[in-house]
Amino acid sequence: MFADSFRVWGSFIVALLISTTLLGYTAEPGQDTVIKESTQQRYEKLLLTVKQNPPATGAIICIGSSHMERWKTVTNDLAPLRVYNYGVGGSRMAQAADLYIVNLAIPYKPRAVILYEGSNDLAAGVNPEDIFQDFKRLYGKLHDTLPETRLYVLGIVASPGKRSQKIPDIKQANDLLQKECELHPWMKFIDTTSPLIGTDGLPKTECFIPNNVHMNPAGYAAWAAAIGPVVLPVERAFEK
């Protein structure tokens, strides 16, 4: 009887692992453990929604990973600008370069794009130079198609837990992104990293959901305080 019960539970666990793998999920310490849609599924649903309800031409489009996706107060934080948040949780810079900038931004002719990527890359072991090369591919596609569109690049968030071990890589990646932005008048790097790091050099836990890599309202308030003063003075002049 014990052996039968063991086989039943074993079969259940195997089935659960297989279904999780097929959906594209990998649990990381500090992340939600409930089964969610894969990054690709989230992107495909978002793409369909955007096609059905496209953004206004000449607006501002946000693309990026879950830190961007979870910025629910962006329209208030950047009011009176017309802002559309098309963040996709779990994404990396390569996906933003190959999919998001091409399908969620360029077709709708935004006057500006706000980009956040990099933290998932580093957590997965991607080195800063490879992130930078993906970024160059992204902005090349944007500028070749829409040369008048501005690009705001957000610094990589240093989350508590294991991801805080990546702070040296975060600084290296940010440095590469910032220096590249300084070469082009239509790009601007915004330091959204430093406001989330305390005097001890570690992420401010009060800015993050407990036992999670994501920010809470205090974290997004820090984001708004860093992003607003850079974006608003420029983009208000173009708001209709």
MARTORGU-45486 format. One line per field, with one value per residue: residue in three letters; x, y, z of N, C-alpha, C in turn. Coordinates in steps of 0.001 Angstrom, whole numbers, plus 500000, padded with zeros to 6 digits. Layout:
MARTORGU-45486
r <- ALA, ...
n_xx <- X, ...
n_yy <- Y, ...
n_zz <- Z, ...
ca_xx <- X, ...
ca_yy <- Y, ...
ca_zz <- Z, ...
c_xx <- X, ...
c_yy <- Y, ...
c_zz <- Z, ...
END
This chain:
MARTORGU-45486
r <- MET, PHE, ALA, ASP, SER, PHE, ARG, VAL, TRP, GLY, SER, PHE, ILE, VAL, ALA, LEU, LEU, ILE, SER, THR, THR, LEU, LEU, GLY, TYR, THR, ALA, GLU, PRO, GLY, GLN, ASP, THR, VAL, ILE, LYS, GLU, SER, THR, GLN, GLN, ARG, TYR, GLU, LYS, LEU, LEU, LEU, THR, VAL, LYS, GLN, ASN, PRO, PRO, ALA, THR, GLY, ALA, ILE, ILE, CYS, ILE, GLY, SER, SER, HIS, MET, GLU, ARG, TRP, LYS, THR, VAL, THR, ASN, ASP, LEU, ALA, PRO, LEU, ARG, VAL, TYR, ASN, TYR, GLY, VAL, GLY, GLY, SER, ARG, MET, ALA, GLN, ALA, ALA, ASP, LEU, TYR, ILE, VAL, ASN, LEU, ALA, ILE, PRO, TYR, LYS, PRO, ARG, ALA, VAL, ILE, LEU, TYR, GLU, GLY, SER, ASN, ASP, LEU, ALA, ALA, GLY, VAL, ASN, PRO, GLU, ASP, ILE, PHE, GLN, ASP, PHE, LYS, ARG, LEU, TYR, GLY, LYS, LEU, HIS, ASP, THR, LEU, PRO, GLU, THR, ARG, LEU, TYR, VAL, LEU, GLY, ILE, VAL, ALA, SER, PRO, GLY, LYS, ARG, SER, GLN, LYS, ILE, PRO, ASP, ILE, LYS, GLN, ALA, ASN, ASP, LEU, LEU, GLN, LYS, GLU, CYS, GLU, LEU, HIS, PRO, TRP, MET, LYS, PHE, ILE, ASP, THR, THR, SER, PRO, LEU, ILE, GLY, THR, ASP, GLY, LEU, PRO, LYS, THR, GLU, CYS, PHE, ILE, PRO, ASN, ASN, VAL, HIS, MET, ASN, PRO, ALA, GLY, TYR, ALA, ALA, TRP, ALA, ALA, ALA, ILE, GLY, PRO, VAL, VAL, LEU, PRO, VAL, GLU, ARG, ALA, PHE, GLU, LYS
n_xx <- 500828, 501918, 503853, 502233, 501009, 503251, 504029, 501887, 502053, 504578, 504134, 502422, 504075, 506034, 504423, 503645, 506098, 506758, 504642, 505125, 507617, 506975, 505414, 507254, 508334, 510493, 511364, 512680, 514635, 512997, 511108, 507636, 505964, 503795, 502310, 502695, 501908, 504089, 506862, 506729, 504030, 502795, 503720, 502550, 499807, 499711, 500531, 498383, 496361, 497318, 497256, 494536, 493733, 495293, 498010, 497976, 499327, 502514, 502717, 504085, 505850, 506357, 508630, 509816, 510927, 509589, 509808, 509159, 506624, 505172, 504949, 502541, 501639, 502510, 501191, 500117, 502440, 503875, 502179, 501228, 501588, 500963, 501091, 501963, 502150, 503931, 505216, 506733, 506741, 509564, 511176, 514097, 516941, 517524, 515071, 513595, 514941, 514564, 511827, 509997, 510638, 510279, 507648, 505921, 506438, 507740, 505809, 503820, 504713, 505891, 506775, 508642, 510449, 510525, 512780, 513281, 515412, 517508, 517942, 516912, 518531, 521120, 520622, 520317, 522829, 523883, 526398, 527505, 528528, 527310, 524646, 524830, 525450, 523050, 521427, 522450, 521643, 518910, 518479, 519464, 517620, 515364, 516189, 516910, 514454, 512720, 513957, 513570, 512599, 512889, 514878, 514719, 516666, 516590, 518363, 519629, 517840, 518854, 518058, 517064, 518420, 519654, 520095, 521334, 523960, 524835, 525504, 528086, 528147, 525848, 526582, 528620, 527201, 525377, 527174, 528168, 525789, 525141, 527355, 527118, 524655, 525326, 526613, 524771, 522413, 519689, 519213, 518913, 520288, 518955, 519490, 518260, 519106, 520843, 519081, 517827, 519612, 521182, 523162, 524863, 525566, 523911, 520762, 517858, 515770, 513295, 512166, 511240, 509113, 508598, 510776, 510978, 511848, 510793, 509712, 508038, 505419, 507047, 509457, 508723, 508045, 510553, 511574, 509874, 510651, 513187, 512883, 510840, 511778, 513596, 512306, 509838, 510307, 511291, 509418, 506945, 506821, 506101, 503642, 500298
n_yy <- 498786, 501215, 501470, 501788, 504259, 505871, 505686, 506983, 509629, 510182, 510156, 512314, 514467, 514369, 514914, 517497, 518852, 518511, 519887, 522447, 522979, 522910, 525161, 527091, 528066, 528993, 528730, 531160, 532034, 534246, 535064, 535059, 532022, 530799, 529231, 530844, 532607, 532062, 534102, 534452, 533839, 535911, 538088, 537566, 537791, 540455, 541702, 541145, 542550, 545185, 545517, 545464, 547670, 550174, 552408, 556030, 557875, 559392, 559335, 558268, 555324, 552615, 550009, 546798, 544693, 542933, 544881, 547175, 546441, 546277, 548874, 550495, 553015, 554728, 556442, 558424, 559273, 560410, 562297, 565278, 563598, 561381, 558121, 554768, 551629, 548883, 546702, 543482, 540828, 538963, 539254, 539868, 541857, 541074, 540108, 542439, 543835, 542270, 541742, 543457, 546238, 546252, 545334, 546372, 549032, 550592, 550356, 552122, 554661, 556274, 559266, 559068, 556524, 554618, 552610, 549639, 547159, 544313, 543315, 540688, 539481, 539605, 538099, 535640, 535058, 536336, 538315, 541737, 542957, 541539, 542201, 544881, 544772, 543729, 545865, 547855, 546830, 547098, 549937, 550692, 549666, 551149, 553832, 553796, 553483, 555361, 558177, 560538, 559880, 559806, 558114, 556854, 555460, 553278, 552778, 549670, 547772, 546971, 544321, 542958, 540033, 537173, 538520, 540854, 540235, 540720, 543346, 544525, 543753, 545012, 547703, 547788, 547189, 549337, 551437, 551003, 551369, 554018, 555514, 555024, 556220, 558867, 559514, 560092, 562485, 562032, 560067, 559201, 558364, 557307, 557404, 555044, 553323, 554038, 555438, 553314, 551994, 551666, 553443, 551521, 550182, 548217, 546928, 548869, 547566, 548496, 549408, 547323, 544477, 542241, 539438, 539220, 540030, 542267, 545726, 547764, 550233, 552310, 551899, 552439, 555079, 556155, 555623, 557292, 559787, 559944, 559625, 561357, 564181, 564188, 563277, 564704, 567631, 567684, 566258, 567444, 569622, 568594, 567514, 567092
n_zz <- 500000, 500838, 498859, 496598, 497154, 497158, 494485, 493247, 494267, 493301, 490534, 490316, 491061, 489060, 486820, 487439, 487347, 484654, 483373, 484304, 483158, 480431, 480209, 480499, 482897, 485530, 488779, 490968, 493820, 495992, 494215, 493161, 493863, 492742, 489879, 486802, 483728, 480955, 479827, 477046, 476554, 477954, 476501, 473954, 474528, 475330, 472968, 471275, 472595, 472367, 469598, 469190, 470623, 469890, 470798, 471004, 468304, 468558, 471283, 474488, 474969, 477116, 477551, 478652, 481388, 484297, 486334, 484969, 483980, 486357, 487141, 487951, 488499, 486588, 484730, 486342, 487637, 485576, 484555, 482808, 480613, 477831, 478361, 477732, 479090, 478309, 479510, 480014, 482051, 483148, 480940, 478831, 477686, 475056, 474089, 474181, 472214, 469914, 469739, 471299, 470856, 468160, 467672, 469626, 469880, 467658, 465420, 466204, 466237, 468442, 470235, 472130, 473893, 476821, 478417, 480243, 481066, 481848, 484488, 484665, 482793, 483990, 486294, 485157, 484367, 482143, 480696, 481288, 478919, 476828, 477285, 476680, 473930, 472945, 473596, 471899, 469462, 469785, 470028, 467590, 465747, 466479, 466003, 463311, 462072, 463256, 463458, 464891, 467334, 470844, 473323, 476510, 478968, 481619, 484657, 485958, 488331, 491585, 493326, 496559, 498316, 496490, 494105, 494802, 494871, 492399, 492103, 491371, 488635, 487778, 488053, 486136, 483762, 483751, 483461, 480877, 479399, 480062, 479099, 476377, 475830, 476233, 473938, 472031, 471180, 471275, 473079, 476550, 479613, 482698, 486093, 487904, 489730, 491915, 493788, 495033, 496572, 499678, 502218, 503086, 500878, 499952, 498601, 499397, 501656, 502409, 500133, 498685, 498038, 500702, 500847, 498066, 494679, 493567, 493423, 495907, 496636, 497720, 496416, 493769, 494060, 494431, 491911, 490350, 491318, 490296, 487525, 486583, 486746, 484650, 482301, 482112, 481723, 479109, 477516, 477961, 476305, 473894, 474192, 473221
ca_xx <- 500000, 502832, 504491, 501253, 500873, 504487, 503997, 500886, 502636, 505690, 503571, 501886, 505191, 506623, 503493, 503703, 507357, 506684, 503752, 505800, 508655, 506361, 504917, 508377, 508535, 511588, 511234, 513902, 514454, 512540, 510037, 506378, 506099, 502635, 502543, 502217, 502129, 505465, 507139, 506215, 502571, 502435, 503989, 501570, 498537, 499864, 500579, 497015, 495639, 497793, 496751, 493104, 493588, 496621, 498265, 497929, 500581, 503193, 502686, 505282, 505653, 507300, 508837, 510784, 510603, 508541, 509877, 508373, 505243, 504535, 504887, 501127, 501344, 503280, 500412, 500051, 503785, 504357, 501120, 500087, 502004, 500236, 502063, 501443, 503110, 503888, 506200, 506470, 507487, 510467, 511896, 515497, 517261, 517448, 513662, 513205, 515535, 514068, 510372, 509204, 510843, 509801, 506208, 505131, 506799, 507962, 504623, 502890, 505389, 505959, 507794, 509676, 510354, 511222, 513221, 513907, 515800, 518844, 518035, 516726, 519732, 522195, 520236, 520470, 524233, 524321, 527386, 527148, 528863, 526277, 523473, 525126, 525326, 521611, 520912, 522843, 520758, 517596, 518376, 519703, 516347, 514497, 516652, 516868, 513067, 512132, 515128, 513216, 512099, 513851, 514950, 515149, 517143, 516591, 519392, 519189, 517482, 519552, 517078, 517626, 518599, 520742, 520367, 522237, 525326, 525139, 525706, 529221, 527737, 524871, 527340, 529318, 526204, 524896, 528236, 528156, 524577, 525216, 528346, 526569, 523606, 525965, 527122, 523662, 521548, 518303, 519133, 519238, 520324, 518419, 519970, 517217, 519779, 521347, 518052, 517349, 520732, 521425, 524528, 525662, 525871, 522964, 519424, 517007, 514690, 512019, 511670, 510916, 508175, 509363, 511116, 510650, 512777, 510072, 509565, 506753, 505153, 508188, 510422, 508251, 508153, 511949, 511653, 509206, 511462, 514364, 512508, 510022, 512525, 514330, 511389, 508767, 510660, 511478, 508243, 505790, 506813, 505553, 502341, 499194
ca_yy <- 500000, 502352, 501581, 502347, 505689, 506537, 505801, 508006, 510944, 510372, 510493, 513679, 515415, 514376, 515615, 518922, 519370, 518554, 520970, 523713, 523159, 523214, 526530, 528009, 528680, 528577, 529449, 531713, 532488, 535619, 535335, 534396, 530604, 530281, 529068, 531970, 532501, 532271, 535414, 534455, 533914, 537271, 538960, 537333, 538369, 541907, 542106, 541109, 543668, 546439, 545596, 545760, 549019, 550761, 553690, 557216, 558241, 560502, 559198, 557679, 553891, 551980, 548584, 546255, 543491, 543043, 546159, 548104, 545969, 546525, 550315, 550767, 554437, 555508, 557515, 559515, 559762, 561203, 563183, 565001, 562910, 560168, 557048, 553411, 550708, 547572, 545831, 542037, 540185, 537876, 539483, 540277, 542877, 540496, 540084, 543823, 544235, 541468, 541677, 544547, 547514, 546067, 545083, 547114, 550446, 551214, 550509, 553136, 555954, 557080, 560321, 558649, 555188, 554437, 551219, 549003, 545748, 544010, 542570, 539255, 539034, 539386, 536990, 534397, 534854, 537079, 539295, 543114, 543275, 540973, 543062, 546106, 544494, 543638, 547234, 548546, 546339, 547687, 551354, 550813, 549448, 552295, 555070, 553637, 553608, 556595, 558956, 561646, 559355, 559813, 556881, 557009, 554157, 553243, 551972, 548349, 547683, 545995, 543776, 542227, 538590, 536738, 539479, 541908, 539804, 541171, 544800, 544901, 543613, 546079, 548947, 547696, 547312, 550721, 552299, 550827, 551990, 555475, 556077, 554970, 557239, 560189, 559733, 560380, 563492, 561569, 559056, 559698, 557368, 557814, 556581, 554515, 552328, 554631, 555734, 552093, 551420, 552401, 553860, 550316, 549595, 547144, 547405, 549308, 546589, 549187, 549717, 546075, 543549, 541287, 538148, 539297, 540886, 543390, 546920, 548146, 551635, 553164, 551745, 553164, 556506, 556492, 555661, 558494, 560942, 559973, 559673, 562527, 565414, 564066, 563092, 565701, 568910, 567515, 565736, 568349, 570536, 567903, 566958, 567783
ca_zz <- 500000, 500888, 497549, 495674, 497456, 496737, 493035, 492900, 494532, 492372, 489230, 490415, 491073, 487718, 485931, 487755, 486836, 483200, 482963, 484588, 482154, 479152, 480252, 480465, 484191, 486397, 490039, 491520, 495198, 496108, 493286, 493464, 493566, 492039, 488452, 486027, 482302, 480544, 479238, 475673, 476610, 478377, 475356, 472903, 474971, 475284, 471566, 470759, 473217, 471788, 468228, 469256, 471174, 469692, 471466, 470160, 467658, 469212, 472745, 475079, 475191, 478031, 477344, 479592, 482150, 485321, 487048, 484161, 483945, 487646, 487409, 487720, 488712, 485620, 484109, 487321, 487923, 484446, 484077, 481925, 479401, 477430, 478538, 477606, 479684, 477673, 480129, 479975, 483120, 482811, 479692, 478828, 476688, 473710, 473695, 473920, 470939, 468791, 469701, 471873, 470165, 466785, 467579, 470610, 469888, 466352, 464558, 466698, 466080, 469667, 470219, 473075, 474475, 478097, 478415, 481410, 480941, 482341, 485748, 484394, 482086, 484951, 487173, 484396, 484055, 480961, 481124, 480921, 477530, 475957, 477465, 475935, 472497, 472671, 473665, 470673, 468413, 470037, 469684, 466162, 465070, 466755, 465375, 461853, 461625, 463792, 463878, 465780, 468606, 471943, 474102, 477901, 479418, 483074, 485290, 486408, 489740, 492433, 494260, 497709, 498137, 495627, 493038, 495300, 494577, 491049, 492078, 490513, 487233, 487529, 487848, 484857, 482695, 483756, 482933, 479428, 478874, 480226, 478185, 475018, 475736, 476175, 472583, 471125, 471804, 471362, 474141, 477882, 480682, 483959, 487204, 488790, 490562, 493163, 494795, 495673, 497308, 500921, 502529, 503307, 499581, 499663, 498256, 500499, 501794, 502556, 498790, 498001, 498650, 501509, 500240, 496649, 493936, 492998, 494243, 496479, 496307, 498060, 495331, 492588, 494364, 494136, 490446, 489849, 491687, 489427, 486113, 486280, 486461, 483389, 481177, 482024, 481103, 477660, 476800, 478072, 475172, 472735, 474529, 472544
c_xx <- 500858, 503464, 503533, 501098, 502081, 504498, 503018, 501459, 503797, 505202, 503048, 503000, 505831, 505738, 503540, 504966, 507330, 505819, 504392, 506865, 508064, 505848, 506030, 508674, 509763, 511493, 512596, 513629, 514015, 511439, 508770, 506478, 504874, 502937, 501909, 502401, 503619, 505615, 506563, 504691, 502100, 502618, 502920, 500207, 498581, 499843, 499187, 496203, 496026, 497288, 495273, 492840, 494928, 496779, 498170, 499306, 501200, 503149, 504030, 504971, 506759, 507405, 509880, 510250, 509634, 508614, 509103, 506900, 504487, 504465, 503472, 500772, 502003, 502480, 500244, 501423, 504318, 503259, 501699, 500456, 501117, 501245, 501367, 502514, 502936, 505005, 505764, 507350, 508341, 511346, 513334, 515734, 517146, 516007, 513152, 513729, 514888, 512548, 509696, 509380, 510263, 508276, 505345, 505415, 506834, 506694, 503714, 503512, 505373, 506984, 508921, 509380, 511128, 511510, 513756, 514152, 517156, 518910, 517836, 517929, 520830, 521886, 520429, 521919, 524724, 525304, 527026, 527445, 527824, 524971, 523642, 524979, 523863, 520978, 521244, 521974, 519372, 517540, 518681, 518423, 515413, 514915, 516634, 515460, 512443, 513249, 514824, 512765, 513206, 513758, 515504, 515467, 517287, 517689, 518819, 518959, 518317, 518576, 517760, 517788, 519759, 521085, 521272, 523699, 525774, 525420, 526941, 528886, 526721, 525593, 528070, 528352, 525683, 525917, 528292, 526952, 524664, 526189, 527851, 525498, 524200, 526505, 526046, 522692, 520108, 518121, 519543, 519189, 519820, 518841, 518816, 517790, 520144, 520261, 517554, 518436, 521045, 522883, 525453, 526015, 524949, 521593, 518627, 515812, 513326, 511404, 511218, 509879, 508982, 509551, 510798, 511649, 512110, 509895, 508139, 506500, 506306, 509262, 509999, 508208, 509574, 512175, 511069, 510034, 512703, 513989, 511772, 510812, 513335, 513364, 510416, 509183, 510822, 510159, 507011, 505684, 506176, 504161, 501238, 497928
c_yy <- 501257, 502582, 502191, 503845, 506463, 506735, 506876, 509400, 511227, 510786, 511913, 514708, 515520, 515156, 517115, 519550, 519499, 519712, 522312, 523995, 523558, 524634, 527553, 528678, 528122, 529392, 529923, 532114, 533942, 535971, 534615, 532934, 530019, 530207, 530224, 531688, 532703, 533664, 535501, 534550, 535305, 538250, 538804, 537915, 539888, 542407, 542149, 542282, 544997, 546607, 545965, 547176, 549741, 552097, 554842, 557480, 559430, 560456, 558657, 556221, 553362, 550499, 548085, 545047, 543802, 544327, 547230, 547717, 546336, 548011, 550801, 552243, 555326, 556654, 558703, 560125, 560650, 562066, 564583, 564260, 561697, 559024, 555696, 552443, 549312, 546661, 544379, 541355, 539025, 538125, 539930, 541286, 542330, 540445, 541484, 544282, 543534, 541489, 542978, 545871, 547451, 546016, 545897, 548617, 551045, 551364, 551670, 554531, 556806, 558192, 560002, 557235, 555191, 552948, 550793, 547532, 545558, 543160, 541074, 538675, 538669, 538219, 535648, 534152, 535524, 538158, 540692, 543467, 542729, 541757, 544331, 545896, 544353, 545029, 548008, 548103, 546958, 549133, 551591, 550650, 550635, 553514, 554975, 553874, 554938, 557493, 560113, 561178, 559319, 558501, 557179, 555618, 554173, 552328, 550706, 548333, 546607, 545515, 543089, 540743, 538284, 537761, 540619, 541533, 540277, 542676, 545207, 544802, 544679, 547392, 548936, 547873, 548741, 551668, 552211, 551521, 553510, 556108, 556068, 556032, 558641, 560514, 560194, 561356, 563046, 560455, 559675, 558550, 558018, 556869, 556208, 553415, 552909, 554925, 554516, 551377, 552294, 552767, 552678, 549607, 548478, 547714, 547795, 548364, 547256, 549552, 548479, 545264, 542533, 539944, 538103, 540224, 542168, 544541, 547082, 549620, 552584, 553091, 552514, 554670, 556995, 556552, 556956, 559744, 561068, 560213, 560956, 563773, 565370, 564064, 564253, 567017, 568823, 567210, 566615, 569264, 569924, 567349, 567785, 567696
c_zz <- 500000, 499516, 496528, 495880, 496974, 495224, 492587, 493088, 493593, 491001, 489213, 490332, 489707, 486747, 486159, 487202, 485326, 482739, 483202, 483544, 480810, 479098, 480323, 481779, 484867, 487666, 490509, 492959, 495217, 495127, 493728, 493047, 492875, 490549, 487693, 484546, 482009, 479959, 477833, 475653, 477003, 477223, 474281, 473268, 474903, 473852, 470958, 471306, 472591, 470356, 468209, 469756, 471081, 470419, 470484, 469556, 468377, 470720, 473226, 475397, 476088, 477684, 478343, 480328, 483286, 486135, 486281, 484191, 485229, 488011, 487089, 487861, 487664, 485017, 485055, 487566, 486813, 483824, 483858, 480635, 479116, 477414, 478468, 478103, 479092, 478204, 480095, 481010, 482637, 481605, 479912, 477696, 475269, 473218, 473400, 472567, 469753, 468642, 470114, 471141, 468755, 466713, 468526, 470599, 468486, 465506, 464951, 466766, 467357, 469524, 471190, 473558, 475782, 478235, 479777, 481109, 481620, 483584, 485543, 483661, 483085, 485875, 486489, 483980, 482789, 481402, 480622, 479471, 476559, 476071, 476640, 474430, 472091, 472678, 472396, 469500, 468547, 469572, 468204, 465367, 465259, 465954, 463851, 461311, 462034, 464317, 464827, 467162, 469655, 472727, 475480, 478446, 480940, 483596, 485901, 487916, 490437, 493502, 495434, 497390, 497212, 494560, 493495, 495069, 493197, 490976, 491272, 489024, 486844, 487238, 486517, 483693, 482605, 483149, 481413, 478794, 478939, 479242, 476746, 474829, 475591, 474789, 471611, 471791, 471985, 472394, 475475, 478882, 481968, 485079, 488129, 489687, 491919, 494196, 495560, 496462, 498519, 501110, 502797, 502001, 499162, 499297, 499507, 500615, 501914, 501203, 498020, 498770, 499461, 500795, 498751, 495970, 493452, 493983, 494768, 496144, 496639, 496978, 494095, 492825, 494098, 492629, 489906, 490139, 490810, 487961, 485740, 485929, 485170, 482198, 481021, 481369, 479587, 476981, 476939, 476863, 473922, 472980, 473871, 473363
END
